[in-house]
């Protein structure tokens, strides 16, 4: 008999969200039911401050709690399909070799200054991250970044920074990120991707911060290679630093299908932005755009009808976990609404936040979301779980809904690059062979700069009453 004790394992995000649903169902039997009067302001439904009142209790029983799971999936169906279709399109772009070719083309420029090369790679990843293309798929691109870095004479962690940190410098404040603000804004009854110009500026600032820390690290390991995060005592330099000679195989041939695929990606992002901002596109139109991109990229790269279909479905399969997280997160909102305790919780939370004032209240929302992301590392899942609470609180505290969305986005985004519950981060670090504790020590100063950026930005945006409309 095996007497070894099983090690405690942190529940998966889906399991954790289901546990939270059970807790919320229990709370419907404990917390008094309540409601606010609502008013229509333009196209937005807003709660009226001071109108909270007790209503008849409607506790959620065991069977109703189970049915809430299905209701949550039904409620989030359109968003879930958008996640699937985005995953399918990205998978086709990756399997076609288009992204590899783009990296290889940059790496083949022998006379290109290494700082400029780092800038171009990170900028490419940042734009893709801001558009929501390079999120979970970034793990598959880290090995390419490592080959590129070691070919230049740096370590594997440098490759991680070029790819992962480049992508998340955009993803964290993404101006067209369908899984974060694309989820949060409809809940806040805001047009998808509204506030575009401000978020582009935030993307540029955050990119500059990440680029500076990357260059500083590259300079440090070139000066003293033992400061490399890949260094372990007793290692020879050749074991953790590249020789500067081309050894890895990065495809450096940019074929016409590769170029057309990348241009198709750019065209898709532009269409989504214009469609969302000018023509009020929703999840359906965005999903259709990704679907068209997938078909186009698959066919022009010679995958054929069957090959394109197979790769597309494989890409969708990789997004099942992300889609299920959305469903379970929506289930929490269903239970809170059916049990009529959502507004009671909002009333309790709004009292201390209102006493802080709108500016401090907005910053408090950011800090709260920063820590919530430890438990719910999925951006779309966190948006579905917290935004139903944040929107009425924002109305009651005098915080604009666009600022509330930004507080969520900052809190969810920046902690993605630190918390060990973020699967994408841990997978990328494993590929780069870097221990998380070493990485965390390096990352904390960078995160400190991002927290300052968040607090300053939210303070300014709330002070000017930013609506992003």
N, C-alpha and C positions, 0 to 999 in steps of 0.2 A: 504494500500500500504506500502510496506517495504521501508522506506527511508534510511535505513542503507547503508552507502557507502561500496562498496566492497574493501577489502584490496588488495593492489598491490601484485601480485604474480610473482616471477621470472619465466620466460618462461622455459619450459622443455628443455633439451639439444637438442632434435630433432627439436622443434619449433625454438630454437635459431639458430641452423645450417641452417634451411630453411630461416630464416630472413637474415642470412649472405649470402646465395645464392642470394637472391633478391638484397642485397647491391652490391654484386660482379657483378651481371648482369647490374645494373645501372652504375657501374664503367667502364664497357666495352664501354660505350658511352662517357666517360669523359677522361679516361687515354689513352694516345697514345699507339697504338699497336707496338710491337717490338719483336725482336728475336735475338738469338745468333747463331753463327756457332758452330757446334758440331764436335767432333772428337772421334774416337773409340780407347780406351786404353784397350787392352786385351778384356775382355767381358763387359766393362763399357763404356757407352756413357757420355762424359764430355763436358761441355761448354768451349769454348775457350775465355779466358780473352781478353778484348779489341775489341771484334767483334760484340758488340751490335749494332743493326741498326733498324731503323724504317721500319715497313712493313704496308701493307694495312690494314686499320681498318675493323674489323669484329664484330660489336656490337651484343650482345645477346638480342633478343627481348623477350616479355612475354612468347610466346609459346615455344620458344627454352629453356627458363629458366625452364619451367615445364618439358620439355623433358630431361633436364639435370639431373633431379631427377632420372628418370628411367635409364639414362646412368650411373649415379653414383652407383645405386643399381646393375646394370649389371656388372660394373667394379669391384665392391667389392664382387661379388657373392661367389667366392670360400672362401674368408675369412669369410663371413657371415655364410656359411655352417659349417666351422670349429668351429665357436663360438657356433652354435646350437649343434653340435655333442659333443663338450666339455661339454656344459651344460647338455645334456642328460646323459652322462656318470657319471658326478659328482652327478646328482640327484639319479641315481641308487645306487651309493656307499653310499649316505646319507640315502636313504630309506631302504637299506639293514641292516643298523645299524652297518656297518663295522667301520666307523669313531667313532661312539659313543663307540663301544667296545674297540677301541684303547685308548680312553680317560679313560674309566672305568678301563682298565687294569692297567694304570699308577696310577690312584687314589687309587686302591686297595692295592698298595704297602705301607703298614703302616709304615714300618721302613725306607722308603725313605726320605732323607733330603728334606725339602721343596724347598730349592734353586736348588737342583738337579732336583726335579720334575718340577719346573718352567722352567728350562733349557730344559728338554726333551719335554715338551709340546710345548714350543716356537720353538724349533728346528724342531719338526715335522711339525708345521704350517709353518715355514719359508721355508722349502724344498718344501712343497706343494704350497706355494705362489710363490716361484721362478719358479716352473714348470707351473704356471698359473692355477693350480687346485683350489686353495683357493683365489678367488677374490670376486665376488659378493656372492658366497655361504657361505662366512665366517659369514654372518649375522645369518645364521641358526645354526652356531656352537657356537656363543657367549653365548646362554643360558647354554650350557654344561660347558663352561668355568666358568660361574658364579656359577653353582652348585659346581663345583670342588673347586673354591676359597672359597666359604662360608663354605664348609665342612672342609676346612683347617683353618677356623677362620678369613678369610679376607673379604673384601667387594666386591660388584658387579663389581666395576671398576677394581679391580685386575683380575677378570675373563675376563673382556674386554681386558685388556693388554695381558694376556696370549694367547688369541686367535687372536684378531684383530691385535695387534701390532706384535705378532709373525708372522702371515701370511704376513703382509705388510713389515716386515723387509726383506722378500724374494721377494715379488711381486714388490717392488719399484726398485729393481736392478736385476730383474729376469733373469737368464741365459737361461731359456727355456720358457719364457713367450710369448705364441703365440699371445696374443692380443696386446702386445706393441712392443717389438723388432721383433716379428714375422710379424708385419705389417710394421714397419719402415724399416727394412733391405731390403726387396724386392724392396721398393720404391727407396732406395739408391743403388740398384743393388748389394747388398752384400748377400752372402750365409746366409740363415736363421740360427740363433744361432751361427754365427761366433763370435769370441772374447770370447768364452766360459770361458776360464781359468781366464781371468781378471775379468769377472763378478762374478765368484765364489768367488774370493778374496774380491770383493766389497760386496758381500752378507755376507760373514763372518764378515767383519768389521762393516757393518750396523747392523747385528744381535747382535754383541757385544755391540754396542751403545744402542740398544733397550732393550737388556737384563739387562744392567747396570741400566738404568732408571726405569725398572720394579722392580728390586730388591730394588732399593733405595726407591721407593714408598711403596713397601711391608714393608720394615723396618720402614718407617716413620709412617704408620698407626698402626703398632704394638706398636710403642713407644707412639704415641698420636693419638688415634682413631678419634679425632675431626678434624684432617687434612684430613680425607677421603673426596674424591670428592662426595661421596654419603651423607655426613653429612649435615643436615639442623638444624638450631638453634632450640633447644627444643627437639630434637630427643634423645631417649635413645639408648645406645650402641647396644642393641639387634635388633633395627630397621634397622640398616645399616651395622652391622658387623656380620659375621657368628659366631656361637658358637664353631666351631671346632668339632662338632659332626655330623656324617653322617646323613643328613636329605633328601637330594635330591636323585632322582633315576637316577643314571648313570649306564647303563648296563655294568657290569664288566665281563661278560662271553664272552670270545673270542672263538667263534666256528670255526670249520675248514673252512666253507664258508667265514666267516669274514676274516680269515687269508689269504685265497687264493685270496679274492678280493683285499686286501691291497697289496699282492705280485703282483697281476695283474696290479695294479696302478703303482707300482715301475717299473715293466717290461715295461709298456707302455711308461713311461717317458724316460727310458733308450733307448728304441727303437727309440723314437722320436729324442733324442739327437744324437744317432749314425747315424740314417738315414739322419738327417738334415746336420750334419757336414761331414760325409764321403760319403754319396750317394746323396747329394743335394736334399733331400726331399723338397716338397713344401706343400701348403695347402691341396691338395688332399690326400696325403699319411698320413699327420697328422690327418685329419678328419677320414680317414679309421681306423687308430690306435685307436682313441677314440671310434669309432663305435664297433670295435672288443671287446674293454674293456667293453663297455656297455652290449653287448650280453653275454659275459663271466660272468660278475658279476651278471647280472640279473638271468641267468639260474642256476648258482650254488647256489644262495640264495633262490631258490624255487619260483621265481616270475612267472615262466612259460612263454610261448611265448607271450600270450596276456598281462600278467602283466608287463613283461619287456617292451613291446611295449608302453603300456600306461604310465609307469613311464618315459621312455625315451622321449616320446613326451611332457609330462608335463615339463621335464627338458629343452627341447628345447624352450617351450613356455616362460619360465622364461627369456630366452635370447633374446627375440624379440626386446626389447628396445635397448640392446647393438648392435644387428645386424642392426637395423634401423639407429642408430647413424653412423655406418660405411658407410651405403649407402648415407646418407645426406652429410657426410663429404667428400666423394668421389665426390659428385655432385659439391662441391665448386671448386675442381680441374678441373672438366670438363668445367665449365663456364670460369674459368681463362684461360684455354688452348684454348677453342673455340673462346674466345674474343681476343686472342693473347696479353693479358696484363700481363700474368704471368712473362715473362722475363723482362718486363718493371719494374714491382715491384721488381723483383730480382736485377735488375741493380741499382735501387734507394737504396735498402737496403744494397747492397754489398759495396757501396762507403764508408759509415761510418764504417762498420765492417772491411773492408780491411785496413782502416787507423789505426785501433786498433792493427793490427797484428793478427796472427793466434791464439795465446794463449789467449789474451784478447777477441778476437772474439768468441772463443769457450765458454768462461765463460759467455759472453753476451747472447749467444744462450740459455744457461741454465737458466739464469735469465728471459729471455723472455718467455720460455716455462713454467717456474714456475707460471707466472701470467696468461698465456693463459689457463692454467688448471682450473682457476677459472671459465672461460666461457665454456670450453669444458672438463668436468671432466672425460670423457671416454678416456682411454688410446689409444684404437684402433682408435677412432674418431679423437683424437688430432693428432695421427701419420698420418692419411690419409689427414688431413687438413694442417698440417705444414711442413711435410717432403718434399713435392714437391717444397716448397720455400727454405727450409734449404739446400737441396742437392746442387743445383747450387750455392748458396751463399757460401757454404763450398768450392766448387771447385775454385771459384773466390778468396776467401780469404786465400787459402792455408791450409784450415782445412781438415783433413782426414774425409772421410765419416763415418768411424766407430766412431770417436770422436763426430761427429755431431749427430749420433744416440744416443750415450751415453748422450750427452747434453739434448736431448729430453727426454730420459728415466729418468734421474735425475729430470728434471723439472716437468714432469708429475707425477712421482712416489711419491716423498717426499711430495708434496702439497696435495696428496690424504688423508694424515693423519691430515690435518688442515682445509682446505676450507669447509665451510658449504654447498657448492654446490655438494659435493661428497655424493651421496645418500646412498652408503654403509656405510660410516662413520656415517652419521646422524641416520641411522637405527640401527646400532650397539650401539650407544650412548643412543638411546631411550630405547633399551632393557635393558641396564645397568643402566638406570634411572640417567644419568649424564647430567647436563646442558652444552651446547656447550661452553658458555663463561668461565665456570670453567675449562673445558677440554682444551680450547685454551691457558689459562694461564699456565697450566701444560705442554702443548705440545711445546710451543715456544722454551724453552731451548733445548729440544731434536731436534727440527727442525733446530735450529741454528747449532748444531753439524753436522747434515746431510748436511746442506748447506756448511759448511767448508769442509766436506769430498768431496762434489761435486767439489768445486772450486780447491782443491788440486789435486784431481784425474784428472780432465780435464786438468789442467796445466801440470801435469807430462805426461799424455798420449799424449797430443798434442806436447809437447817438444820432445818426443822420436819418434813421427810420427807413432803412433799406428794405424795399419790397421786391426788387428784381423784376418788376413788371414794366 
